[in-house]
Amino acid sequence: MNSIVLCRHQVNLAPVSSRVIIRPFIPSDIQRITTIIGRVLSLEEGEVQNQLKQVRSEFDARHFDIEPILYAHYHKVHQHIFTQRVLSNERKMLIGALFSGEYALESAALFNPSMVPHPDQSLAPEGGLRFIMSLRATGEGHISSIEFRAGTIDADSVITLDPISRFVTSPQIVQNPTYKKKRFLIKLSELGFDDEHVAAVLAPLNDSFSHNELKKSVASVRLAAQPTSRDMKRTLESIQWLADSNYELRFYEKIALSERIIFPVSPNESNGIEDARFVLFKENDGTQMYYATYTAYNGRTILPQLIETENFLDFRIMTLNGSGVVNKGMALFPRRINGQYVMLSRQDDENISIMFSDSPHHWSDPQVILRPSEPWESVKIGNCGSPIETEVGWLVITHGVGPMRKYCISAALLDLEDPTKVIGRLSFPLLSPEGNEREGYVPNVVYSCGSLLHKRRLILPYAISDWATAIASVSLDQLLDAMLPGCV
């Protein structure tokens, strides 16, 4: 019998179409690019100024600082400028504007949240907690990115979100990131590239090398091997692809948390960054790091990836290695267990598996620990974020898919010392879509990517039918007692 009282809080995050960024809008046909540039070059300077004035009057107030973006987009096409005369700054910006377009990040959906403690608790009320919520924002073309919100849970579990501005700002992409040779070699080998061409590129590099150093080595190997064979060309392109898939981002401190957006950068995530599961990870020595696993999607294939950040200003994005890095829904435990990192995953699109590793970057040898057992989860089950440590076991929030593709949220409990052992499990859904929650982009779905505990209550942010986000909470003691009667 269900004796759990679930509280739905009066917090709702719906998508807002006015939150926009400026993206490049550049045709693939070079002739079209030069034709557009030619039209700007034919204008008198007065006409250029008038046109740019109109652009500014329409778009300045919609963005934090439009000029650097227009200059940046001008530089993306400046190699096609076919005149030797010096161009005015106004003409450069007008060219940049013609190769730019607004993108409404969350015009379609704002969903699949995860929640972690804020790194700065100085503004938390007595007995309360500051938190950061990550959200999957989806816009035109179903391209997904990561947005953030901050908020407070007070001593009575009343939840409030910080106000947000209409502005959204992309980070600076660090131009010369560094890589670890060992991880680089492992990933190339998994991709099927462990030949003499790889050895030739990486041999002169140190154990830690920069993007520029790698680029010079690739160019040197290509030059020394002219004419380049098909196999070498394919290997060198894959090396460059892997380097581009591992990158670093940096936001300026003056950019508010809700204004920070992580938009797809690398080729393997060109169609979206999906379902980030953030977790605050604590090492044995007391140091802390925020990790997030997410699904990179390029329109054809998916690839699980990893984010690292200490402060939500600087982010490092990396590929994951190992035979267990497949499918969706990888979720890292918040600490080591018996000296090892531990990860939940779903290898087969049906069951929940677990993996152990000496590194957070390499995963293999998955073993199934949870299978569908109830009618409302008969199609498949998966995790709803990283496990949460309690005094009696690891609390895993799960989702199950049943008849009519209805998603419900439930829970299971794993042994603290041996999380391959399931010691408790709800026999009923903790949260099911009700009323208006059934309506949205994908009907009849509730889903989460991560919860947290505060004063013996589970705070559970959840998506509503792949469209908006709400927050619920439940007594931890009631939840544990339903899985292990008499344990609390």
C-alpha positions as CSV (number, residue, x, y, z in Angstrom):
1,M,0.0,0.0,0.0
2,N,1.3,3.5,-0.9
3,S,1.8,5.4,2.4
4,I,4.1,8.1,0.9
5,V,2.8,11.7,0.8
6,L,4.3,13.5,-2.2
7,C,4.2,17.3,-2.2
8,R,4.1,19.1,-5.6
9,H,5.6,22.6,-5.1
10,Q,4.2,25.7,-6.7
11,V,7.3,26.0,-8.9
12,N,7.0,25.7,-12.7
13,L,9.6,26.5,-15.3
14,A,8.0,26.8,-18.7
15,P,10.0,27.6,-21.9
16,V,10.4,31.2,-22.8
17,S,10.9,32.0,-26.5
18,S,12.4,35.4,-25.9
19,R,15.7,34.0,-24.5
20,V,17.8,34.0,-27.6
21,I,21.4,33.8,-28.6
22,I,23.0,34.8,-31.9
23,R,24.3,32.0,-34.0
24,P,26.2,31.9,-37.3
25,F,23.9,31.8,-40.3
26,I,26.3,31.0,-43.1
27,P,25.4,29.2,-46.4
28,S,27.4,26.1,-47.3
29,D,27.7,27.4,-50.9
30,I,30.8,29.6,-51.2
31,Q,29.3,31.4,-54.2
32,R,26.3,32.5,-52.1
33,I,28.7,33.8,-49.4
34,T,30.6,35.9,-51.9
35,T,27.3,37.2,-53.5
36,I,26.1,38.4,-50.1
37,I,29.4,40.0,-49.4
38,G,29.3,41.7,-52.8
39,R,26.0,43.3,-52.0
40,V,27.5,44.9,-48.9
41,L,30.6,46.0,-50.7
42,S,28.5,47.8,-53.3
43,L,26.8,50.0,-50.7
44,E,27.9,53.6,-50.0
45,E,29.2,54.1,-46.5
46,G,26.1,56.1,-45.6
47,E,23.9,53.2,-46.6
48,V,26.1,50.9,-44.5
49,Q,25.6,53.1,-41.5
50,N,21.9,53.3,-41.9
51,Q,21.5,49.6,-42.3
52,L,23.7,48.9,-39.3
53,K,21.7,51.5,-37.3
54,Q,18.5,49.6,-38.1
55,V,20.1,46.3,-37.0
56,R,21.1,47.9,-33.7
57,S,17.7,49.4,-33.1
58,E,16.0,46.1,-33.6
59,F,18.5,43.8,-31.8
60,D,20.7,45.7,-29.3
61,A,18.2,45.4,-26.4
62,R,17.8,41.7,-27.0
63,H,21.4,40.9,-26.3
64,F,24.0,41.6,-23.6
65,D,26.6,42.9,-26.1
66,I,26.0,42.4,-29.8
67,E,29.1,44.0,-31.4
68,P,31.7,41.3,-30.5
69,I,29.4,38.7,-31.9
70,L,28.9,40.5,-35.2
71,Y,32.7,41.0,-35.5
72,A,33.2,37.2,-34.7
73,H,30.8,36.2,-37.4
74,Y,32.4,38.6,-39.9
75,H,35.7,36.9,-39.2
76,K,34.1,33.5,-40.0
77,V,33.7,34.7,-43.7
78,H,36.4,37.3,-44.1
79,Q,38.5,34.9,-46.2
80,H,35.9,35.4,-48.9
81,I,36.3,39.2,-49.0
82,F,37.4,39.9,-52.6
83,T,38.5,43.5,-52.2
84,Q,41.9,45.0,-51.1
85,R,40.4,48.2,-49.7
86,V,40.2,48.7,-46.0
87,L,36.7,48.1,-44.6
88,S,35.1,50.2,-42.0
89,N,34.1,48.7,-38.7
90,E,30.5,49.4,-39.6
91,R,30.8,47.5,-42.9
92,K,32.4,44.6,-41.1
93,M,29.6,44.4,-38.5
94,L,27.0,44.6,-41.2
95,I,28.6,41.7,-43.0
96,G,28.6,39.9,-39.7
97,A,24.9,40.6,-39.2
98,L,24.1,39.2,-42.6
99,F,25.7,35.9,-41.6
100,S,24.0,35.8,-38.2
101,G,20.6,34.8,-36.9
102,E,18.8,34.6,-33.5
103,Y,18.2,31.2,-32.0
104,A,15.5,30.7,-29.3
105,L,17.2,28.2,-27.0
106,E,14.1,27.0,-25.2
107,S,11.3,27.8,-27.6
108,A,10.3,24.1,-27.7
109,A,11.1,22.9,-24.2
110,L,12.8,23.4,-20.9
111,F,13.0,20.1,-19.2
112,N,15.0,17.1,-17.8
113,P,16.4,18.9,-14.7
114,S,19.2,17.9,-12.3
115,M,19.9,19.6,-8.9
116,V,23.1,20.0,-6.9
117,P,24.1,22.1,-3.9
118,H,25.4,25.5,-4.9
119,P,29.2,26.0,-4.5
120,D,28.6,29.2,-2.7
121,Q,26.3,28.8,0.4
122,S,27.0,32.3,1.8
123,L,23.5,33.5,0.9
124,A,21.7,30.5,2.2
125,P,19.3,31.2,5.1
126,E,19.7,29.5,8.4
127,G,18.8,25.9,8.1
128,G,18.4,26.3,4.3
129,L,20.4,25.4,1.2
130,R,21.3,27.2,-2.0
131,F,21.1,25.0,-5.1
132,I,21.9,25.0,-8.8
133,M,19.5,23.3,-11.3
134,S,20.6,22.3,-14.8
135,L,18.0,22.1,-17.5
136,R,17.8,20.8,-21.0
137,A,16.7,23.7,-23.3
138,T,15.4,22.7,-26.8
139,G,14.7,25.0,-29.7
140,E,14.3,25.1,-33.4
141,G,15.5,21.8,-35.1
142,H,15.3,20.1,-31.7
143,I,18.8,21.2,-30.9
144,S,19.4,20.9,-27.1
145,S,21.7,22.8,-24.8
146,I,22.3,23.2,-21.1
147,E,20.9,26.1,-19.1
148,F,21.1,26.8,-15.3
149,R,18.9,28.2,-12.6
150,A,19.8,29.0,-9.0
151,G,17.5,28.9,-6.0
152,T,16.9,28.4,-2.3
153,I,15.4,25.7,-0.1
154,D,14.6,27.2,3.3
155,A,14.4,25.4,6.7
156,D,10.8,24.5,6.0
157,S,11.5,23.1,2.5
158,V,9.9,26.1,0.8
159,I,11.6,26.4,-2.6
160,T,12.2,29.7,-4.4
161,L,14.0,30.3,-7.7
162,D,16.2,33.4,-8.2
163,P,14.9,35.9,-10.8
164,I,16.3,35.5,-14.3
165,S,17.1,38.1,-17.0
166,R,16.1,37.8,-20.6
167,F,19.7,37.6,-21.7
168,V,21.6,34.4,-22.5
169,T,25.3,34.3,-23.1
170,S,27.6,31.7,-24.7
171,P,30.9,31.1,-23.0
172,Q,34.4,31.8,-24.4
173,I,35.8,28.6,-26.0
174,V,39.3,28.1,-24.7
175,Q,41.4,28.3,-27.9
176,N,44.3,26.0,-26.8
177,P,43.0,23.3,-24.4
178,T,45.3,20.5,-23.1
179,Y,44.9,16.7,-23.4
180,K,46.3,13.7,-21.6
181,K,48.2,11.4,-24.0
182,K,47.2,8.2,-22.2
183,R,43.4,9.0,-22.5
184,F,43.8,10.1,-26.1
185,L,45.5,6.9,-27.1
186,I,42.9,4.8,-25.3
187,K,40.0,6.5,-27.1
188,L,41.7,6.4,-30.5
189,S,42.2,2.6,-30.0
190,E,38.5,2.2,-29.1
191,L,37.6,4.0,-32.3
192,G,39.8,1.5,-34.3
193,F,42.8,3.8,-34.8
194,D,46.0,2.4,-33.2
195,D,48.2,2.3,-36.3
196,E,51.6,3.8,-37.2
197,H,50.0,7.1,-38.2
198,V,48.7,7.6,-34.6
199,A,52.1,6.6,-33.2
200,A,53.8,9.1,-35.6
201,V,51.6,12.0,-34.4
202,L,51.7,11.3,-30.7
203,A,55.3,10.1,-30.3
204,P,56.9,13.6,-30.2
205,L,54.3,15.0,-27.7
206,N,54.6,15.0,-23.9
207,D,52.3,13.2,-21.6
208,S,50.2,16.4,-21.5
209,F,50.0,18.3,-24.7
210,S,48.1,21.3,-26.1
211,H,45.7,21.6,-29.1
212,N,48.3,23.7,-30.9
213,E,51.1,21.1,-30.3
214,L,48.8,18.4,-31.6
215,K,47.9,20.4,-34.7
216,K,51.6,21.0,-35.5
217,S,52.4,17.3,-35.1
218,V,49.5,16.3,-37.4
219,A,50.6,18.9,-40.0
220,S,54.2,17.6,-39.8
221,V,53.2,14.0,-40.3
222,R,50.9,14.9,-43.2
223,L,53.7,16.9,-44.9
224,A,56.3,14.2,-44.4
225,A,54.0,11.6,-46.0
226,Q,53.0,13.3,-49.2
227,P,51.1,12.1,-51.1
228,T,48.7,11.2,-48.2
229,S,47.2,7.8,-48.4
230,R,43.5,7.2,-47.7
231,D,44.2,5.4,-44.4
232,M,46.4,8.2,-43.2
233,K,43.9,10.9,-44.2
234,R,41.2,9.0,-42.3
235,T,43.4,8.6,-39.2
236,L,44.5,12.2,-39.1
237,E,40.9,13.4,-39.5
238,S,39.8,11.2,-36.6
239,I,42.6,12.6,-34.4
240,Q,41.4,16.1,-35.2
241,W,37.8,15.0,-34.5
242,L,38.7,13.6,-31.1
243,A,40.6,16.8,-30.2
244,D,37.7,18.9,-31.2
245,S,35.3,16.8,-29.1
246,N,37.4,17.6,-25.9
247,Y,37.3,21.3,-25.2
248,E,37.1,23.9,-22.4
249,L,34.6,26.7,-21.8
250,R,34.9,29.8,-19.7
251,F,32.2,32.3,-18.6
252,Y,33.0,35.8,-17.3
253,E,32.1,36.2,-13.6
254,K,29.8,39.1,-14.4
255,I,27.5,36.7,-16.3
256,A,24.7,35.6,-14.0
257,L,24.2,31.9,-13.6
258,S,20.8,31.9,-15.4
259,E,22.5,33.7,-18.4
260,R,25.1,31.0,-18.9
261,I,24.4,28.6,-21.8
262,I,26.4,25.6,-22.9
263,F,25.5,25.2,-26.5
264,P,26.9,22.4,-28.8
265,V,30.5,23.0,-29.9
266,S,32.0,19.8,-31.2
267,P,30.9,17.8,-34.3
268,N,29.6,14.9,-32.3
269,E,27.1,17.1,-30.4
270,S,26.0,19.2,-33.4
271,N,22.4,18.2,-32.9
272,G,22.3,18.5,-29.2
273,I,23.6,18.2,-25.6
274,E,21.0,16.0,-23.9
275,D,20.0,15.1,-20.3
276,A,23.0,16.3,-18.3
277,R,23.1,14.5,-14.9
278,F,25.1,16.7,-12.5
279,V,26.5,15.4,-9.3
280,L,28.7,16.9,-6.5
281,F,31.5,14.4,-6.2
282,K,33.6,14.3,-3.0
283,E,37.1,12.6,-3.1
284,N,38.6,10.8,-0.2
285,D,40.9,13.7,0.6
286,G,37.9,16.1,0.9
287,T,38.3,17.8,-2.5
288,Q,35.1,18.3,-4.5
289,M,34.3,18.4,-8.2
290,Y,31.0,18.8,-10.0
291,Y,30.7,16.1,-12.8
292,A,27.9,15.7,-15.3
293,T,27.4,12.9,-17.8
294,Y,25.4,13.8,-20.9
295,T,24.4,12.5,-24.3
296,A,26.0,14.1,-27.3
297,Y,23.9,13.7,-30.5
298,N,25.0,14.5,-34.0
299,G,21.8,13.6,-35.8
300,R,22.8,10.0,-36.4
301,T,24.6,8.6,-33.4
302,I,24.8,9.3,-29.7
303,L,27.9,9.4,-27.5
304,P,28.0,9.7,-23.7
305,Q,30.4,12.5,-22.6
306,L,31.6,14.0,-19.3
307,I,31.6,17.6,-18.0
308,E,33.9,18.8,-15.1
309,T,33.5,22.1,-13.2
310,E,34.4,23.4,-9.8
311,N,32.6,26.7,-10.0
312,F,30.1,26.7,-12.9
313,L,32.3,29.3,-14.6
314,D,35.0,27.0,-16.1
315,F,33.9,23.8,-17.8
316,R,36.0,21.0,-19.3
317,I,34.1,18.7,-21.7
318,M,35.6,15.3,-22.4
319,T,34.9,12.1,-24.2
320,L,34.6,8.9,-22.1
321,N,36.5,5.7,-22.8
322,G,35.7,2.0,-22.5
323,S,33.4,-0.6,-23.8
324,G,30.7,0.4,-21.3
325,V,30.4,3.9,-22.8
326,V,27.2,3.2,-24.8
327,N,23.5,4.2,-24.9
328,K,22.1,6.9,-22.6
329,G,21.7,7.5,-18.9
330,M,25.1,7.2,-17.3
331,A,25.1,8.5,-13.7
332,L,28.1,8.8,-11.5
333,F,27.9,7.9,-7.8
334,P,28.9,10.9,-5.6
335,R,31.9,9.3,-4.0
336,R,34.2,6.3,-4.4
337,I,33.2,2.9,-3.0
338,N,36.0,0.7,-1.8
339,G,38.5,2.9,-3.6
340,Q,36.7,2.8,-7.0
341,Y,34.5,5.2,-9.0
342,V,31.0,3.7,-9.6
343,M,28.6,4.5,-12.5
344,L,25.0,3.5,-13.3
345,S,24.2,3.0,-17.0
346,R,21.7,1.4,-19.3
347,Q,23.5,-0.7,-21.9
348,D,20.6,-2.4,-23.6
349,D,17.8,0.2,-23.5
350,E,15.9,-1.9,-21.0
351,N,17.8,-2.6,-17.7
352,I,19.9,-0.6,-15.2
353,S,23.6,-1.7,-15.0
354,I,26.5,-0.8,-12.8
355,M,30.2,-0.4,-13.6
356,F,33.3,0.1,-11.4
357,S,36.5,1.9,-12.5
358,D,39.8,3.3,-11.2
359,S,39.1,6.5,-13.3
360,P,36.0,8.6,-13.9
361,H,37.0,8.6,-17.6
362,H,37.1,4.9,-18.4
363,W,34.2,2.4,-18.1
364,S,33.7,-1.2,-19.0
365,D,32.4,-4.6,-17.7
366,P,28.8,-3.5,-16.9
367,Q,26.5,-5.9,-14.9
368,V,22.7,-5.7,-14.8
369,I,21.4,-4.9,-11.3
370,L,17.8,-3.8,-12.0
371,R,15.3,-5.2,-14.5
372,P,11.6,-4.2,-15.1
373,S,9.4,-5.9,-12.5
374,E,6.1,-4.1,-12.4
375,P,3.5,-3.5,-15.1
376,W,4.0,0.2,-15.2
377,E,7.7,-0.3,-16.1
378,S,7.3,-3.3,-18.4
379,V,8.9,-1.7,-21.4
380,K,12.1,-0.5,-19.8
381,I,13.7,1.2,-16.7
382,G,16.5,3.7,-16.2
383,N,18.0,6.0,-13.6
384,C,16.8,9.5,-12.9
385,G,20.2,10.8,-11.9
386,S,23.1,9.9,-9.6
387,P,22.4,7.8,-6.5
388,I,22.0,9.6,-3.2
389,E,23.7,8.3,-0.1
390,T,21.5,7.5,3.0
391,E,22.4,5.8,6.2
392,V,20.8,2.5,5.1
393,G,21.7,2.4,1.4
394,W,22.2,4.2,-1.9
395,L,18.8,5.7,-3.0
396,V,18.4,5.4,-6.8
397,I,15.5,7.3,-8.3
398,T,14.3,5.4,-11.4
399,H,12.0,5.9,-14.3
400,G,9.9,3.2,-15.8
401,V,8.1,3.0,-19.1
402,G,4.8,1.1,-19.3
403,P,1.6,0.8,-21.5
404,M,1.0,3.7,-23.9
405,R,4.6,4.9,-23.4
406,K,3.7,6.3,-20.0
407,Y,6.7,7.3,-17.9
408,C,6.6,7.0,-14.1
409,I,9.2,7.8,-11.5
410,S,10.0,5.3,-8.7
411,A,12.9,4.3,-6.5
412,A,15.2,1.5,-5.4
413,L,17.8,1.0,-2.7
414,L,21.4,-0.4,-3.1
415,D,23.7,-1.7,-0.5
416,L,26.2,0.9,0.7
417,E,29.3,-1.2,0.5
418,D,28.2,-3.4,-2.4
419,P,25.9,-1.5,-4.7
420,T,25.5,-4.5,-7.0
421,K,23.0,-5.7,-4.3
422,V,19.5,-4.4,-4.5
423,I,18.1,-4.3,-0.9
424,G,14.9,-2.4,-1.5
425,R,12.5,-1.3,-4.2
426,L,9.2,0.5,-4.5
427,S,6.4,-1.7,-5.8
428,F,4.5,1.4,-7.0
429,P,5.3,4.7,-8.8
430,L,6.5,7.5,-6.6
431,L,5.4,10.1,-9.2
432,S,3.1,9.6,-12.2
433,P,1.9,12.2,-14.7
434,E,-1.4,13.7,-13.7
435,G,-3.7,16.3,-15.1
436,N,-1.9,19.0,-17.1
437,E,1.4,17.1,-16.6
438,R,0.2,14.6,-19.3
439,E,0.2,17.3,-22.0
440,G,3.3,18.4,-23.8
441,Y,5.8,17.7,-26.5
442,V,5.9,14.0,-25.5
443,P,2.6,13.2,-23.6
444,N,2.4,11.2,-20.4
445,V,6.0,11.6,-19.3
446,V,7.6,12.6,-16.0
447,Y,11.4,12.4,-15.9
448,S,14.3,13.6,-13.8
449,C,18.1,13.8,-14.2
450,G,19.0,14.3,-10.5
451,S,17.7,15.1,-7.0
452,L,19.1,16.1,-3.7
453,L,18.4,15.7,0.0
454,H,17.7,18.5,2.4
455,K,16.8,17.9,6.1
456,R,15.4,14.4,5.5
457,R,13.4,15.4,2.5
458,L,14.1,14.3,-1.1
459,I,13.8,17.3,-3.4
460,L,12.9,16.0,-6.8
461,P,12.9,18.3,-9.9
462,Y,11.1,16.6,-12.8
463,A,10.2,17.3,-16.4
464,I,6.6,17.4,-17.5
465,S,6.0,15.6,-20.8
466,D,9.3,16.8,-22.3
467,W,8.1,20.4,-22.2
468,A,8.4,22.1,-18.8
469,T,9.9,21.5,-15.3
470,A,8.3,21.2,-11.9
471,I,9.6,20.3,-8.4
472,A,8.2,17.8,-5.9
473,S,9.4,16.6,-2.5
474,V,8.9,13.7,-0.3
475,S,9.9,12.5,3.2
476,L,13.0,10.5,3.1
477,D,11.8,8.4,6.1
478,Q,8.5,7.6,4.4
479,L,10.4,6.6,1.2
480,L,12.9,4.4,3.0
481,D,10.2,2.7,5.1
482,A,8.3,1.9,2.0
483,M,11.3,0.0,0.6
484,L,12.7,-1.4,3.9
485,P,9.8,-1.5,6.4
486,G,11.0,-0.7,9.9
487,C,14.4,0.6,8.8
488,V,13.7,4.2,10.1
